[in-house]
Amino acid sequence: MKELLSLRFPLEKEGMTTVRLATGGVCSQLGFDLDASEDCKVCVTESLLLLMHAGYACAELVFASENGLHVRVSGDGQGLGTACEEDDISFALLGALAYGVNTEKREGRLQSVSFRFGN
């Protein structure tokens, strides 16, 4: 799998615009149409919100390509938060918009979300 972009950043709402712009750039590089690009941005944003709710202060976002786009969003450090009602909406959006959605947990807390777009 070819890594396209890797970002490590503080999980703050103010940084979401930058992450969405980077996501759009990767989607454009792979030739995604506007709808697929917007769907991917929604999935990245929702994954980051899930990690924020899990209490992580930082996140790592990795984009890789092999027969489509593979995205992995991981919490960095110790997650201390708890799940909330909004998480159900985030998981529903991920399931509806992306393929191969996978979550990893550590000690009962969400650690990472991965999914793919394209082939």
N, C-alpha and C positions, 0 to 999 in steps of 0.2 A: 504494500500500500504506500502511495506517495503522499507524504505530509505536505500540505499546501501552506498552512499557517497555524501557528501556535501562539496563544496569548495567555498571559497570567496577569490578573488585575484585581483590585479591590472590588468587592461586591457591593456597589453603591448604586442607587437608582440613577444618579447623575451620569454614570458611565454607560448606561444602556444605549444611548444614542450612538456612541462610538462603536460599541459592539455590533449594533445593527448595521452600521455603515460598513464595518469590516466583513460582516456576513454577506451583505449585498455585493461587495467587491468579489468575494470568493465565488458566489453564485454566478456573477457576470463572467468571471474568468472561465467558468465551466460551460457557459452558453445557456444557462437556465433562462426561461422566459420570466416575465414580470410576476406572474401568479406563483410560479414555483419559488422564485426568490422571496416573495412576501411570505409564503408559507414557511420557508426555512427560517426567516427572521422571527416569525411568531414562535416557532419551536425552540429556537435558541433563547429567546426572551423568557418563555415560560419555564424552560429548564433552569435558567438563572434565578428566576423567582422561587422555584422549588428549593434551590440551594440556599437562598436568602432565608426562607422560612425555616430551613433546617439549622440555621444559625451560623453558617459559614461567613467569615469576613472576607475571604478571597476565593477566586475561582480560576480554573485553567480551562481554556477552550481550545480544542484541537480540531482542525479541518483536514481531512485526508481524502484522496480520490483513488478509487479502484472500482470500475463499473458503477459510477455515480459518486455522490458526495457522502462521506461518513463524518459524523459530528459527534464529539465526545465532550461533555461539560462535566467537570469534576470540582467538588468542594476541596478547598485547600485548608488544612488545619483541622481543628476539632469543631464539629457541628454541635451546637448546644441547644438549638431550637426544637420546636415540636411541629408536627403537621397541623394544618388548619383547613377549614372548609374550602378555601380557594384552591388548595392543591388538587382537589377532585376535578376542577375545571381545567387546570393545567394539564393533568394527565389525560383528560378527554380530548383536549386540543392536540396533544402530541400523538395520541392514538389515531385521530382522524386525519392528520396532515402528513405524518411521516411513516416510513416503513421500518420494521425491525427495531421498534422502541425497546430499549433494555435499561433497567435500573439496577444499580448495585447498592447494597446497604452494608453498613458496618455497625455492629452492635445495635441493630434496629433502626439506625438513622440513615437517611439517604446519603450516599457518597457520590454517585455519578449517574448521569443520564446519557445514553447514546442512542443515535438513530441515523437513518440514512434517507437520501433522496436520489431519485434517478433510477437507473437500471438496477 
